[in-house]
Amino acid sequence: MLNVGILLSGAVLFLNGLMLKGKAEAKSVAILNFLVGILQIVIPFYLIAISDQSNWTIYGLAATFLFGLTFLYVSFTFYKGMDGSGLGWFSAWVTMIAIFYTLVSIVHFHDYVTALTWLMWAFLWYLFYALNILKKPIEEYVGKVALVQSFVTLTFPALLSFIGMWEDLVIQRLWLVVLSVSILYFIKGAVELRASQQKQAVS
């Protein structure tokens, strides 16, 4: 059930990325954000209710709420045309939570694929903070990051989980490379964006 949620989150992030790049209209994108956001709240509540209530079970399921609340916040922000300041500050808070999950993945689970995934999500949430609170003109860049992450952190891992291949050691090693290359791509894009903005400021 959780993998279905991960797949749907990939769809939402894909549409959000297209919207930020000016390829999709905000109100139409808000609909899927709302629907998936509701699911990402209801499903983990249900799974927690029927679980063994152990600390680590709740820890794992609680992460889904971060996506559900983000999608709901995005849906209302887009649909109502709000200024995004609430979403921005919420994203700053979630960034800190995502960094915590990154560290736990490394220190406790020694799961470096999950750690890199959480690090990438933390970066994306930070970008929403920078976009909505710091008012950085980075819509195109954030859209690019969202599009890449929609596939490498959500869609493809969910599909591989469906066919029982995600836990395969070869796939895990391959995904370390995929995520590392994606991060380098984000860094390259950030450097190019910074250089372009500095050039425009001088001219």
C-alpha positions as a Python dict, from the first residue, in 0.01 Angstrom:
ca = {
    (1, 'M'): (0, 0, 0),
    (2, 'L'): (282, 240, 85),
    (3, 'N'): (444, 178, -254),
    (4, 'V'): (121, 286, -422),
    (5, 'G'): (146, 610, -225),
    (6, 'I'): (507, 652, -335),
    (7, 'L'): (405, 605, -699),
    (8, 'L'): (125, 861, -668),
    (9, 'S'): (364, 1102, -497),
    (10, 'G'): (584, 1069, -804),
    (11, 'A'): (291, 1171, -1022),
    (12, 'V'): (221, 1475, -803),
    (13, 'L'): (583, 1586, -802),
    (14, 'F'): (597, 1540, -1180),
    (15, 'L'): (298, 1772, -1228),
    (16, 'N'): (430, 2023, -975),
    (17, 'G'): (758, 2034, -1164),
    (18, 'L'): (578, 2097, -1492),
    (19, 'M'): (373, 2372, -1328),
    (20, 'L'): (687, 2546, -1199),
    (21, 'K'): (835, 2528, -1548),
    (22, 'G'): (522, 2691, -1689),
    (23, 'K'): (400, 2376, -1865),
    (24, 'A'): (86, 2314, -1654),
    (25, 'E'): (-179, 2540, -1504),
    (26, 'A'): (-167, 2575, -1124),
    (27, 'K'): (-535, 2510, -1048),
    (28, 'S'): (-544, 2192, -1255),
    (29, 'V'): (-231, 2064, -1080),
    (30, 'A'): (-387, 2149, -743),
    (31, 'I'): (-653, 1880, -794),
    (32, 'L'): (-408, 1589, -793),
    (33, 'N'): (-216, 1746, -504),
    (34, 'F'): (-539, 1749, -303),
    (35, 'L'): (-646, 1393, -387),
    (36, 'V'): (-307, 1237, -318),
    (37, 'G'): (-258, 1458, -13),
    (38, 'I'): (-578, 1321, 141),
    (39, 'L'): (-465, 963, 71),
    (40, 'Q'): (-124, 1033, 225),
    (41, 'I'): (-297, 1140, 546),
    (42, 'V'): (-570, 875, 568),
    (43, 'I'): (-361, 569, 472),
    (44, 'P'): (-78, 614, 725),
    (45, 'F'): (-331, 686, 1001),
    (46, 'Y'): (-501, 355, 918),
    (47, 'L'): (-172, 164, 898),
    (48, 'I'): (-56, 307, 1230),
    (49, 'A'): (-389, 212, 1389),
    (50, 'I'): (-354, -154, 1286),
    (51, 'S'): (24, -173, 1338),
    (52, 'D'): (220, -313, 1632),
    (53, 'Q'): (262, 48, 1755),
    (54, 'S'): (639, 5, 1785),
    (55, 'N'): (860, 314, 1768),
    (56, 'W'): (1018, 225, 1436),
    (57, 'T'): (688, 131, 1273),
    (58, 'I'): (544, 470, 1363),
    (59, 'Y'): (870, 638, 1260),
    (60, 'G'): (845, 485, 914),
    (61, 'L'): (477, 558, 862),
    (62, 'A'): (497, 912, 1001),
    (63, 'A'): (719, 1015, 710),
    (64, 'T'): (420, 979, 478),
    (65, 'F'): (243, 1263, 660),
    (66, 'L'): (517, 1501, 549),
    (67, 'F'): (420, 1440, 187),
    (68, 'G'): (47, 1441, 255),
    (69, 'L'): (55, 1774, 437),
    (70, 'T'): (286, 1925, 176),
    (71, 'F'): (57, 1820, -109),
    (72, 'L'): (-249, 1955, 72),
    (73, 'Y'): (-71, 2284, 143),
    (74, 'V'): (36, 2308, -221),
    (75, 'S'): (-316, 2230, -342),
    (76, 'F'): (-477, 2512, -143),
    (77, 'T'): (-193, 2753, -224),
    (78, 'F'): (-226, 2687, -597),
    (79, 'Y'): (-606, 2675, -608),
    (80, 'K'): (-666, 2983, -393),
    (81, 'G'): (-376, 3178, -541),
    (82, 'M'): (-221, 3244, -199),
    (83, 'D'): (121, 3406, -161),
    (84, 'G'): (292, 3084, -52),
    (85, 'S'): (446, 3217, 270),
    (86, 'G'): (276, 2951, 481),
    (87, 'L'): (394, 2681, 243),
    (88, 'G'): (743, 2828, 252),
    (89, 'W'): (774, 2823, 630),
    (90, 'F'): (619, 2476, 648),
    (91, 'S'): (876, 2360, 392),
    (92, 'A'): (1155, 2499, 612),
    (93, 'W'): (1026, 2290, 903),
    (94, 'V'): (995, 1977, 687),
    (95, 'T'): (1350, 2035, 559),
    (96, 'M'): (1478, 1992, 915),
    (97, 'I'): (1271, 1676, 962),
    (98, 'A'): (1402, 1535, 633),
    (99, 'I'): (1762, 1600, 744),
    (100, 'F'): (1685, 1409, 1065),
    (101, 'Y'): (1555, 1115, 860),
    (102, 'T'): (1871, 1134, 649),
    (103, 'L'): (2092, 1104, 956),
    (104, 'V'): (1888, 819, 1104),
    (105, 'S'): (1909, 631, 774),
    (106, 'I'): (2289, 654, 792),
    (107, 'V'): (2354, 607, 1163),
    (108, 'H'): (2085, 355, 1259),
    (109, 'F'): (1992, 170, 940),
    (110, 'H'): (2317, 209, 740),
    (111, 'D'): (2089, 252, 439),
    (112, 'Y'): (2268, 493, 209),
    (113, 'V'): (2015, 481, -73),
    (114, 'T'): (1741, 593, 164),
    (115, 'A'): (1976, 851, 316),
    (116, 'L'): (2052, 1006, -24),
    (117, 'T'): (1682, 999, -108),
    (118, 'W'): (1595, 1189, 210),
    (119, 'L'): (1879, 1432, 146),
    (120, 'M'): (1739, 1506, -199),
    (121, 'W'): (1391, 1557, -56),
    (122, 'A'): (1535, 1789, 209),
    (123, 'F'): (1695, 1991, -70),
    (124, 'L'): (1367, 2016, -260),
    (125, 'W'): (1176, 2128, 48),
    (126, 'Y'): (1448, 2387, 113),
    (127, 'L'): (1403, 2513, -243),
    (128, 'F'): (1033, 2569, -173),
    (129, 'Y'): (1138, 2773, 131),
    (130, 'A'): (1383, 2973, -81),
    (131, 'L'): (1119, 3026, -349),
    (132, 'N'): (835, 3133, -120),
    (133, 'I'): (1011, 3304, 172),
    (134, 'L'): (1345, 3426, 38),
    (135, 'K'): (1170, 3513, -291),
    (136, 'K'): (1450, 3371, -502),
    (137, 'P'): (1369, 3370, -877),
    (138, 'I'): (1432, 2998, -913),
    (139, 'E'): (1101, 2859, -1042),
    (140, 'E'): (1262, 2700, -1349),
    (141, 'Y'): (1537, 2539, -1142),
    (142, 'V'): (1297, 2409, -876),
    (143, 'G'): (1079, 2265, -1151),
    (144, 'K'): (1380, 2085, -1298),
    (145, 'V'): (1476, 1940, -959),
    (146, 'A'): (1117, 1830, -894),
    (147, 'L'): (1092, 1656, -1231),
    (148, 'V'): (1412, 1459, -1179),
    (149, 'Q'): (1320, 1365, -823),
    (150, 'S'): (972, 1257, -927),
    (151, 'F'): (1133, 972, -1119),
    (152, 'V'): (1454, 879, -933),
    (153, 'T'): (1320, 902, -576),
    (154, 'L'): (956, 803, -621),
    (155, 'T'): (826, 663, -951),
    (156, 'F'): (1106, 422, -1043),
    (157, 'P'): (1164, 293, -686),
    (158, 'A'): (789, 226, -653),
    (159, 'L'): (776, 38, -983),
    (160, 'L'): (1083, -168, -891),
    (161, 'S'): (920, -248, -556),
    (162, 'F'): (604, -369, -733),
    (163, 'I'): (803, -633, -922),
    (164, 'G'): (1015, -730, -621),
    (165, 'M'): (1345, -591, -747),
    (166, 'W'): (1397, -285, -526),
    (167, 'E'): (1576, -475, -248),
    (168, 'D'): (1811, -648, -494),
    (169, 'L'): (2174, -564, -409),
    (170, 'V'): (2259, -479, -770),
    (171, 'I'): (1965, -239, -793),
    (172, 'Q'): (2062, -76, -463),
    (173, 'R'): (2418, -20, -584),
    (174, 'L'): (2291, 109, -917),
    (175, 'W'): (2059, 349, -737),
    (176, 'L'): (2345, 492, -534),
    (177, 'V'): (2498, 590, -866),
    (178, 'V'): (2167, 723, -1003),
    (179, 'L'): (2109, 941, -697),
    (180, 'S'): (2469, 1061, -686),
    (181, 'V'): (2457, 1162, -1053),
    (182, 'S'): (2126, 1340, -991),
    (183, 'I'): (2281, 1537, -705),
    (184, 'L'): (2575, 1637, -924),
    (185, 'Y'): (2324, 1747, -1189),
    (186, 'F'): (2147, 1965, -931),
    (187, 'I'): (2478, 2119, -823),
    (188, 'K'): (2571, 2190, -1184),
    (189, 'G'): (2233, 2352, -1242),
    (190, 'A'): (2266, 2565, -929),
    (191, 'V'): (2612, 2687, -1031),
    (192, 'E'): (2489, 2774, -1380),
    (193, 'L'): (2185, 2953, -1238),
    (194, 'R'): (2402, 3153, -999),
    (195, 'A'): (2639, 3251, -1278),
    (196, 'S'): (2349, 3356, -1501),
    (197, 'Q'): (2193, 3570, -1227),
    (198, 'Q'): (2525, 3738, -1149),
    (199, 'K'): (2576, 3811, -1519),
    (200, 'Q'): (2230, 3968, -1543),
    (201, 'A'): (2295, 4176, -1230),
    (202, 'V'): (2617, 4316, -1378),
    (203, 'S'): (2458, 4396, -1713),
}
